[in-house]
Amino acid sequence: MTAKRFFLIFTIVMVTISGICIHAIVSRARNELSKMREIQAKLPAENSGVTVTPTPTLSPLNNTGQSSKSGAKGRNLTNNQKYYTDVADPSNRNILLIGKDPTYSNFDVIIIASISEKDKTVKLIDIPRDIFIDYSPEVLKEFKEKAPDFYNEKGSRKINAAHAVGKMTGYSPANPRFLGKPGINFLTDLVYEIFHVEIHDYIAVETDGFREIVDYFGGVVVNVPVYMHYEDPSQDLYIHLEPGVQLLDGKNAEGFVRFRQGYNRNGEYFTYPRSKNVYLFLKAFFEQHFNLRNLSKIGKVYEIIKQNTETSVQDLSETYEYVVLASKIINEKYSIEHVNIETSGKKKFNGALYEILKTK
């Protein structure tokens, strides 16, 4: 597990909910609309049939509760591998949040932000990166033929490597969600097949801007649950946190979300479920800083991370959808919830340790 795994989640969620990642698109679109109106104002009367592009509205969902952007499912990618229970309502808006590993090609974070306007909730569905994917014989055959070296690599059957499988095999469904993105299409179709969650958009981030963002917002007040002491000079990681309510600056916030092992006050070594800290931090940041006043800071945060962000949100209509949704989340005080995907054990395969998904 890499050093940057969990603090990427914070950056991605902020990008998704507040519209940071599309700030530049909005600016460009407004400029274009302004130019268009100037040109049309100069047109002669006989060309009055040309109309200004109307302000976009939320695109309707079809009768299955799914966005029309999503592609159709094709052949089975797994041997009927299905999670044992539903994790999101079909009417929810689902954004896949991806944290790229800065060293390797695998995805370091895979989270679904599932937004329910009906329940006024934002669910963060945390998919364990080490889940074993039971690929169908057809997929395995194609995988072995087109990417034999990667096929034999340790960990190549983990879900965090699924996008690489799709990219190397040239995955091309009949109606792809995301044009020119075989790896993302493969992963999102896999997520639908296993968890029955339709992905409407995705955001992928690889950034070093976490400390700067936290400091820019003035820090985050968090109730640190336990004494945390850990040092790793090779990662430039030094964590020294006392338990209790305190204001964490960027450096200490980074240590808080990255802590998963270390020593207590008695010098005893222990491990700690890092996902708990991540959820505590995200919830605290959301409650303290996600408000209308801070929407004016979107531009600055965007500048910090724009070089490391890739997203499927590309046009003005989609941009306004998320602007409207962000306003609802703020004004109607949506709650933020953490959903863990359950596993039923571990197993070794080809020299790598995998988590086994709890299935039907």
C-alpha positions as a Markdown table, in Angstrom:
| # | Residue | x | y | z |
|---|---|---|---|---|
| 1 | Met | 0.0 | 0.0 | 0.0 |
| 2 | Thr | 1.6 | 3.3 | -1.1 |
| 3 | Ala | 2.1 | 6.3 | 1.1 |
| 4 | Lys | -0.4 | 8.5 | -0.8 |
| 5 | Arg | -3.3 | 6.1 | -0.8 |
| 6 | Phe | -5.9 | 7.8 | 1.5 |
| 7 | Phe | -5.2 | 11.4 | 1.3 |
| 8 | Leu | -5.9 | 11.2 | -2.4 |
| 9 | Ile | -9.5 | 10.4 | -1.4 |
| 10 | Phe | -9.9 | 13.8 | 0.2 |
| 11 | Thr | -8.7 | 15.6 | -2.9 |
| 12 | Ile | -11.0 | 13.6 | -5.2 |
| 13 | Val | -14.1 | 14.1 | -3.1 |
| 14 | Met | -13.6 | 17.8 | -2.9 |
| 15 | Val | -13.1 | 17.8 | -6.7 |
| 16 | Thr | -16.3 | 15.8 | -7.2 |
| 17 | Ile | -18.8 | 17.5 | -4.9 |
| 18 | Ser | -17.9 | 21.1 | -5.3 |
| 19 | Gly | -17.1 | 21.2 | -9.0 |
| 20 | Ile | -13.5 | 22.1 | -8.7 |
| 21 | Cys | -12.4 | 19.9 | -11.5 |
| 22 | Ile | -14.7 | 21.7 | -13.9 |
| 23 | His | -14.0 | 25.3 | -12.9 |
| 24 | Ala | -11.9 | 25.9 | -16.0 |
| 25 | Ile | -14.6 | 24.4 | -18.2 |
| 26 | Val | -17.2 | 26.8 | -16.8 |
| 27 | Ser | -15.0 | 29.8 | -17.4 |
| 28 | Arg | -14.3 | 28.8 | -21.0 |
| 29 | Ala | -18.0 | 28.0 | -21.6 |
| 30 | Arg | -19.1 | 31.4 | -20.3 |
| 31 | Asn | -16.6 | 33.1 | -22.5 |
| 32 | Glu | -17.7 | 31.2 | -25.6 |
| 33 | Leu | -21.4 | 32.0 | -24.8 |
| 34 | Ser | -20.5 | 35.7 | -24.4 |
| 35 | Lys | -18.7 | 35.7 | -27.8 |
| 36 | Met | -21.6 | 33.9 | -29.4 |
| 37 | Arg | -24.1 | 36.5 | -28.1 |
| 38 | Glu | -21.9 | 39.3 | -29.4 |
| 39 | Ile | -21.8 | 37.7 | -32.9 |
| 40 | Gln | -25.5 | 37.0 | -33.0 |
| 41 | Ala | -26.3 | 40.6 | -32.0 |
| 42 | Lys | -24.5 | 41.7 | -35.2 |
| 43 | Leu | -26.3 | 39.3 | -37.5 |
| 44 | Pro | -28.9 | 40.8 | -39.9 |
| 45 | Ala | -32.6 | 40.3 | -39.3 |
| 46 | Glu | -33.0 | 37.5 | -41.9 |
| 47 | Asn | -30.6 | 35.3 | -39.8 |
| 48 | Ser | -32.7 | 35.8 | -36.7 |
| 49 | Gly | -33.5 | 32.1 | -36.9 |
| 50 | Val | -30.2 | 31.4 | -35.2 |
| 51 | Thr | -30.8 | 31.2 | -31.4 |
| 52 | Val | -28.5 | 31.5 | -28.5 |
| 53 | Thr | -27.7 | 28.2 | -26.8 |
| 54 | Pro | -30.2 | 28.0 | -23.8 |
| 55 | Thr | -29.0 | 27.5 | -20.3 |
| 56 | Pro | -28.7 | 23.7 | -19.7 |
| 57 | Thr | -30.8 | 21.9 | -17.2 |
| 58 | Leu | -30.4 | 18.6 | -15.4 |
| 59 | Ser | -30.5 | 15.8 | -17.9 |
| 60 | Pro | -33.4 | 13.4 | -17.2 |
| 61 | Leu | -32.9 | 9.9 | -16.0 |
| 62 | Asn | -34.5 | 7.1 | -18.0 |
| 63 | Asn | -37.0 | 4.7 | -16.6 |
| 64 | Thr | -34.3 | 2.5 | -15.1 |
| 65 | Gly | -32.9 | 5.4 | -13.0 |
| 66 | Gln | -29.7 | 5.5 | -15.1 |
| 67 | Ser | -28.2 | 8.3 | -16.9 |
| 68 | Ser | -28.4 | 8.1 | -20.7 |
| 69 | Lys | -24.6 | 8.6 | -20.8 |
| 70 | Ser | -24.0 | 5.1 | -19.5 |
| 71 | Gly | -23.3 | 2.4 | -21.9 |
| 72 | Ala | -24.9 | -1.0 | -22.3 |
| 73 | Lys | -23.5 | -4.0 | -20.7 |
| 74 | Gly | -22.0 | -6.6 | -23.0 |
| 75 | Arg | -20.5 | -10.0 | -22.3 |
| 76 | Asn | -19.9 | -11.3 | -18.8 |
| 77 | Leu | -16.6 | -10.2 | -17.5 |
| 78 | Thr | -16.7 | -12.5 | -14.4 |
| 79 | Asn | -17.9 | -15.9 | -13.5 |
| 80 | Asn | -21.1 | -14.4 | -12.2 |
| 81 | Gln | -19.3 | -12.7 | -9.3 |
| 82 | Lys | -21.9 | -10.7 | -7.5 |
| 83 | Tyr | -21.7 | -8.8 | -4.2 |
| 84 | Tyr | -24.1 | -10.2 | -1.7 |
| 85 | Thr | -26.2 | -7.1 | -1.2 |
| 86 | Asp | -27.1 | -3.8 | -2.9 |
| 87 | Val | -25.0 | -0.8 | -1.9 |
| 88 | Ala | -26.7 | 2.1 | -3.7 |
| 89 | Asp | -30.2 | 2.9 | -4.9 |
| 90 | Pro | -30.6 | 2.8 | -8.8 |
| 91 | Ser | -31.7 | 6.4 | -8.8 |
| 92 | Asn | -28.5 | 7.7 | -7.2 |
| 93 | Arg | -25.9 | 9.7 | -9.1 |
| 94 | Asn | -22.6 | 7.7 | -8.9 |
| 95 | Ile | -19.1 | 9.1 | -9.5 |
| 96 | Leu | -16.1 | 6.8 | -9.5 |
| 97 | Leu | -13.3 | 8.4 | -7.5 |
| 98 | Ile | -9.8 | 7.1 | -8.5 |
| 99 | Gly | -6.5 | 7.8 | -6.8 |
| 100 | Lys | -3.7 | 7.0 | -9.1 |
| 101 | Asp | -0.6 | 5.3 | -7.6 |
| 102 | Pro | 2.2 | 7.8 | -8.2 |
| 103 | Thr | 4.8 | 5.0 | -8.6 |
| 104 | Tyr | 3.0 | 2.1 | -10.2 |
| 105 | Ser | 0.2 | 1.7 | -12.8 |
| 106 | Asn | -2.4 | 0.3 | -10.4 |
| 107 | Phe | -5.1 | 2.5 | -8.9 |
| 108 | Asp | -4.4 | 3.2 | -5.3 |
| 109 | Val | -8.0 | 4.4 | -4.4 |
| 110 | Ile | -11.3 | 3.2 | -5.8 |
| 111 | Ile | -14.3 | 4.8 | -4.2 |
| 112 | Ile | -17.8 | 5.4 | -5.4 |
| 113 | Ala | -19.4 | 8.7 | -4.4 |
| 114 | Ser | -23.1 | 7.8 | -4.5 |
| 115 | Ile | -25.3 | 10.9 | -4.2 |
| 116 | Ser | -29.0 | 10.5 | -3.3 |
| 117 | Glu | -31.3 | 13.5 | -3.8 |
| 118 | Lys | -34.1 | 11.4 | -2.3 |
| 119 | Asp | -32.4 | 10.6 | 1.0 |
| 120 | Lys | -30.1 | 13.7 | 1.0 |
| 121 | Thr | -27.0 | 11.6 | 1.5 |
| 122 | Val | -23.5 | 11.3 | 0.0 |
| 123 | Lys | -22.3 | 7.7 | 0.4 |
| 124 | Leu | -18.6 | 7.0 | 0.0 |
| 125 | Ile | -18.4 | 3.3 | -1.0 |
| 126 | Asp | -14.9 | 2.2 | -0.4 |
| 127 | Ile | -13.9 | -0.7 | -2.6 |
| 128 | Pro | -10.9 | -2.7 | -1.2 |
| 129 | Arg | -8.1 | -2.5 | -3.8 |
| 130 | Asp | -7.0 | -6.1 | -3.2 |
| 131 | Ile | -10.3 | -7.8 | -4.1 |
| 132 | Phe | -9.8 | -10.9 | -6.2 |
| 133 | Ile | -11.7 | -10.7 | -9.6 |
| 134 | Asp | -12.9 | -14.0 | -10.8 |
| 135 | Tyr | -12.7 | -13.3 | -14.5 |
| 136 | Ser | -14.6 | -15.3 | -17.0 |
| 137 | Pro | -12.7 | -17.8 | -19.2 |
| 138 | Glu | -13.3 | -15.6 | -22.2 |
| 139 | Val | -11.6 | -12.6 | -20.5 |
| 140 | Leu | -8.8 | -14.7 | -19.2 |
| 141 | Lys | -8.1 | -16.1 | -22.6 |
| 142 | Glu | -8.0 | -12.7 | -24.2 |
| 143 | Phe | -5.9 | -11.4 | -21.3 |
| 144 | Lys | -3.3 | -14.1 | -21.6 |
| 145 | Glu | -3.1 | -13.8 | -25.4 |
| 146 | Lys | -2.7 | -10.0 | -25.5 |
| 147 | Ala | -0.8 | -9.3 | -22.4 |
| 148 | Pro | 1.1 | -12.5 | -21.3 |
| 149 | Asp | 3.7 | -10.7 | -19.2 |
| 150 | Phe | 1.1 | -8.8 | -17.1 |
| 151 | Tyr | -1.1 | -11.9 | -17.0 |
| 152 | Asn | 1.6 | -13.7 | -15.0 |
| 153 | Glu | 2.4 | -10.7 | -12.7 |
| 154 | Lys | 1.6 | -10.9 | -9.0 |
| 155 | Gly | -1.6 | -9.0 | -8.3 |
| 156 | Ser | -2.8 | -8.8 | -11.9 |
| 157 | Arg | -6.3 | -10.2 | -10.8 |
| 158 | Lys | -6.9 | -7.5 | -8.2 |
| 159 | Ile | -9.6 | -4.9 | -8.9 |
| 160 | Asn | -7.0 | -2.1 | -8.7 |
| 161 | Ala | -5.3 | -3.6 | -11.8 |
| 162 | Ala | -8.6 | -4.1 | -13.7 |
| 163 | His | -8.2 | -0.9 | -15.7 |
| 164 | Ala | -4.8 | -2.1 | -17.0 |
| 165 | Val | -6.4 | -5.4 | -18.1 |
| 166 | Gly | -9.0 | -3.4 | -20.1 |
| 167 | Lys | -6.4 | -1.2 | -21.6 |
| 168 | Met | -4.0 | -4.0 | -22.6 |
| 169 | Thr | -6.8 | -6.1 | -24.1 |
| 170 | Gly | -8.3 | -3.1 | -25.9 |
| 171 | Tyr | -11.7 | -3.5 | -24.3 |
| 172 | Ser | -14.4 | -2.2 | -26.6 |
| 173 | Pro | -18.0 | -2.7 | -25.5 |
| 174 | Ala | -20.8 | -2.1 | -28.0 |
| 175 | Asn | -21.8 | 1.2 | -26.4 |
| 176 | Pro | -18.9 | 2.5 | -24.3 |
| 177 | Arg | -19.6 | 5.0 | -21.5 |
| 178 | Phe | -16.4 | 6.9 | -22.0 |
| 179 | Leu | -15.0 | 7.2 | -25.5 |
| 180 | Gly | -11.3 | 6.4 | -25.9 |
| 181 | Lys | -11.0 | 5.0 | -22.4 |
| 182 | Pro | -10.9 | 1.2 | -22.6 |
| 183 | Gly | -9.4 | 0.8 | -19.1 |
| 184 | Ile | -12.0 | 3.0 | -17.5 |
| 185 | Asn | -14.8 | 1.4 | -19.4 |
| 186 | Phe | -13.6 | -2.1 | -18.4 |
| 187 | Leu | -13.5 | -1.0 | -14.7 |
| 188 | Thr | -16.9 | 0.7 | -14.7 |
| 189 | Asp | -18.5 | -2.3 | -16.4 |
| 190 | Leu | -16.9 | -4.6 | -13.9 |
| 191 | Val | -18.2 | -2.4 | -11.0 |
| 192 | Tyr | -21.7 | -2.6 | -12.5 |
| 193 | Glu | -21.5 | -6.4 | -13.0 |
| 194 | Ile | -20.3 | -7.1 | -9.5 |
| 195 | Phe | -21.9 | -4.3 | -7.4 |
| 196 | His | -24.8 | -3.3 | -9.7 |
| 197 | Val | -23.8 | 0.3 | -9.5 |
| 198 | Glu | -24.0 | 2.4 | -12.6 |
| 199 | Ile | -21.1 | 4.8 | -12.9 |
| 200 | His | -22.2 | 8.1 | -14.5 |
| 201 | Asp | -18.8 | 10.0 | -14.3 |
| 202 | Tyr | -15.3 | 9.4 | -13.1 |
| 203 | Ile | -12.5 | 11.5 | -11.7 |
| 204 | Ala | -8.9 | 10.4 | -11.5 |
| 205 | Val | -6.4 | 12.3 | -9.4 |
| 206 | Glu | -2.7 | 12.1 | -8.7 |
| 207 | Thr | -1.6 | 15.0 | -6.6 |
| 208 | Asp | 0.8 | 16.3 | -4.0 |
| 209 | Gly | -1.4 | 19.2 | -3.1 |
| 210 | Phe | -3.1 | 17.8 | 0.0 |
| 211 | Arg | -1.2 | 19.8 | 2.6 |
| 212 | Glu | -1.6 | 23.0 | 0.6 |
| 213 | Ile | -5.4 | 22.6 | 0.3 |
| 214 | Val | -5.8 | 21.9 | 4.0 |
| 215 | Asp | -3.7 | 24.9 | 5.0 |
| 216 | Tyr | -5.5 | 27.1 | 2.4 |
| 217 | Phe | -8.8 | 26.4 | 4.3 |
| 218 | Gly | -7.3 | 27.0 | 7.6 |
| 219 | Gly | -6.9 | 23.4 | 8.8 |
| 220 | Val | -9.5 | 20.9 | 10.1 |
| 221 | Val | -10.7 | 20.3 | 13.7 |
| 222 | Val | -10.6 | 16.5 | 14.3 |
| 223 | Asn | -11.0 | 14.4 | 17.4 |
| 224 | Val | -7.9 | 12.2 | 17.2 |
| 225 | Pro | -9.0 | 8.8 | 18.7 |
| 226 | Val | -5.6 | 7.4 | 19.8 |
| 227 | Tyr | -2.0 | 8.4 | 20.4 |
| 228 | Met | -0.2 | 8.1 | 17.0 |
| 229 | His | 3.6 | 7.8 | 16.7 |
| 230 | Tyr | 5.2 | 6.6 | 13.5 |
| 231 | Glu | 8.3 | 7.6 | 11.5 |
| 232 | Asp | 9.5 | 6.6 | 8.0 |
| 233 | Pro | 12.3 | 8.8 | 6.7 |
| 234 | Ser | 12.1 | 7.1 | 3.3 |
| 235 | Gln | 8.6 | 8.5 | 2.8 |
| 236 | Asp | 9.4 | 11.7 | 4.6 |
| 237 | Leu | 6.6 | 10.7 | 7.0 |
| 238 | Tyr | 6.7 | 11.7 | 10.6 |
| 239 | Ile | 3.5 | 11.3 | 12.6 |
| 240 | His | 3.3 | 12.5 | 16.2 |
| 241 | Leu | -0.3 | 13.1 | 17.3 |
| 242 | Glu | -1.9 | 13.3 | 20.8 |
| 243 | Pro | -5.4 | 12.0 | 21.3 |
| 244 | Gly | -8.2 | 14.6 | 21.6 |
| 245 | Val | -9.9 | 17.4 | 19.8 |
| 246 | Gln | -7.4 | 19.6 | 17.9 |
| 247 | Leu | -6.9 | 21.7 | 14.8 |
| 248 | Leu | -4.8 | 19.8 | 12.3 |
| 249 | Asp | -2.7 | 21.8 | 9.7 |
| 250 | Gly | -1.8 | 20.3 | 6.4 |
| 251 | Lys | 1.2 | 18.4 | 7.6 |
| 252 | Asn | -0.6 | 16.8 | 10.6 |
| 253 | Ala | -3.7 | 16.1 | 8.6 |
| 254 | Glu | -1.6 | 14.2 | 6.2 |
| 255 | Gly | -0.2 | 12.1 | 9.0 |
| 256 | Phe | -3.6 | 11.5 | 10.5 |
| 257 | Val | -5.1 | 10.1 | 7.3 |
| 258 | Arg | -2.0 | 8.0 | 6.5 |
| 259 | Phe | -1.6 | 6.4 | 9.9 |
| 260 | Arg | -2.2 | 2.7 | 9.9 |
| 261 | Gln | 0.5 | 1.3 | 12.1 |
| 262 | Gly | 2.9 | 2.6 | 14.8 |
| 263 | Tyr | 3.5 | 2.8 | 18.5 |
| 264 | Asn | 1.3 | 3.8 | 21.5 |
| 265 | Arg | 2.5 | 5.8 | 24.5 |
| 266 | Asn | 3.9 | 2.6 | 26.1 |
| 267 | Gly | 6.1 | 1.9 | 23.1 |
| 268 | Glu | 3.9 | -1.0 | 22.0 |
| 269 | Tyr | 3.5 | -1.6 | 18.2 |
| 270 | Phe | -0.1 | -1.8 | 16.9 |
| 271 | Thr | -2.0 | -1.6 | 13.7 |
| 272 | Tyr | -5.0 | 0.6 | 13.1 |
| 273 | Pro | -7.8 | 0.7 | 10.5 |
| 274 | Arg | -6.8 | 3.7 | 8.4 |
| 275 | Ser | -10.2 | 3.9 | 6.8 |
| 276 | Lys | -11.7 | 5.1 | 10.1 |
| 277 | Asn | -9.4 | 8.1 | 10.1 |
| 278 | Val | -10.1 | 8.9 | 6.5 |
| 279 | Tyr | -13.9 | 8.9 | 7.2 |
| 280 | Leu | -13.5 | 11.1 | 10.3 |
| 281 | Phe | -11.4 | 13.6 | 8.3 |
| 282 | Leu | -13.6 | 13.7 | 5.3 |
| 283 | Lys | -16.7 | 14.2 | 7.5 |
| 284 | Ala | -15.0 | 16.9 | 9.5 |
| 285 | Phe | -13.8 | 18.7 | 6.4 |
| 286 | Phe | -17.2 | 18.4 | 4.7 |
| 287 | Glu | -19.0 | 19.9 | 7.8 |
| 288 | Gln | -16.5 | 22.7 | 8.4 |
| 289 | His | -15.6 | 23.9 | 5.0 |
| 290 | Phe | -18.2 | 22.8 | 2.4 |
| 291 | Asn | -20.4 | 25.8 | 2.4 |
| 292 | Leu | -21.5 | 28.6 | 0.0 |
| 293 | Arg | -18.9 | 31.0 | 1.4 |
| 294 | Asn | -16.1 | 28.7 | 0.4 |
| 295 | Leu | -17.4 | 28.1 | -3.1 |
| 296 | Ser | -15.5 | 31.3 | -3.9 |
| 297 | Lys | -12.3 | 29.4 | -3.2 |
| 298 | Ile | -12.9 | 26.8 | -5.8 |
| 299 | Gly | -10.6 | 28.5 | -8.3 |
| 300 | Lys | -7.6 | 28.4 | -6.0 |
| 301 | Val | -8.1 | 24.7 | -5.1 |
| 302 | Tyr | -8.5 | 23.9 | -8.8 |
| 303 | Glu | -5.2 | 25.6 | -9.5 |
| 304 | Ile | -3.5 | 23.4 | -7.0 |
| 305 | Ile | -4.7 | 20.1 | -8.5 |
| 306 | Lys | -5.5 | 20.8 | -12.1 |
| 307 | Gln | -2.3 | 19.4 | -13.4 |
| 308 | Asn | -3.1 | 16.0 | -11.8 |
| 309 | Thr | -6.8 | 15.6 | -12.6 |
| 310 | Glu | -8.6 | 13.6 | -15.3 |
| 311 | Thr | -12.4 | 13.6 | -15.5 |
| 312 | Ser | -15.2 | 12.6 | -17.8 |
| 313 | Val | -17.1 | 15.9 | -17.0 |
| 314 | Gln | -16.3 | 17.8 | -20.2 |
| 315 | Asp | -19.2 | 20.0 | -21.4 |
| 316 | Leu | -21.3 | 22.8 | -20.1 |
| 317 | Ser | -24.5 | 20.8 | -19.6 |
| 318 | Glu | -22.7 | 18.3 | -17.4 |
| 319 | Thr | -20.9 | 21.1 | -15.5 |
| 320 | Tyr | -24.2 | 22.8 | -14.6 |
| 321 | Glu | -25.6 | 19.5 | -13.4 |
| 322 | Tyr | -22.9 | 19.3 | -10.8 |
| 323 | Val | -23.2 | 23.0 | -9.9 |
| 324 | Val | -26.9 | 22.5 | -9.2 |
| 325 | Leu | -26.2 | 19.3 | -7.3 |
| 326 | Ala | -23.5 | 21.0 | -5.2 |
| 327 | Ser | -25.9 | 23.7 | -4.3 |
| 328 | Lys | -28.4 | 21.2 | -3.1 |
| 329 | Ile | -25.9 | 19.3 | -1.0 |
| 330 | Ile | -25.0 | 22.6 | 0.7 |
| 331 | Asn | -28.4 | 24.1 | 1.1 |
| 332 | Glu | -30.2 | 21.0 | 2.1 |
| 333 | Lys | -27.4 | 19.8 | 4.4 |
| 334 | Tyr | -26.8 | 16.3 | 2.9 |
| 335 | Ser | -25.2 | 13.8 | 5.3 |
| 336 | Ile | -22.0 | 12.0 | 4.4 |
| 337 | Glu | -21.8 | 8.3 | 5.1 |
| 338 | His | -19.1 | 5.7 | 4.8 |
| 339 | Val | -19.9 | 2.3 | 3.3 |
| 340 | Asn | -17.4 | -0.6 | 3.7 |
| 341 | Ile | -17.4 | -3.4 | 1.1 |
| 342 | Glu | -17.3 | -6.7 | 3.0 |
| 343 | Thr | -14.9 | -9.5 | 2.4 |
| 344 | Ser | -15.0 | -13.1 | 3.6 |
| 345 | Gly | -11.4 | -13.9 | 4.0 |
| 346 | Lys | -8.0 | -13.9 | 2.2 |
| 347 | Lys | -6.2 | -16.2 | -0.2 |
| 348 | Lys | -2.9 | -16.4 | -2.0 |
| 349 | Phe | -2.8 | -16.7 | -5.7 |
| 350 | Asn | 0.3 | -16.6 | -7.9 |
| 351 | Gly | 2.3 | -15.3 | -5.0 |
| 352 | Ala | 0.0 | -12.4 | -4.1 |
| 353 | Leu | -2.4 | -12.0 | -1.3 |
| 354 | Tyr | -6.0 | -11.3 | -2.2 |
| 355 | Glu | -9.2 | -10.4 | -0.4 |
| 356 | Ile | -12.2 | -12.5 | -1.3 |
| 357 | Leu | -15.4 | -10.6 | -1.8 |
| 358 | Lys | -18.5 | -11.6 | 0.1 |
| 359 | Thr | -20.8 | -12.8 | -2.6 |
| 360 | Lys | -24.4 | -14.1 | -3.0 |
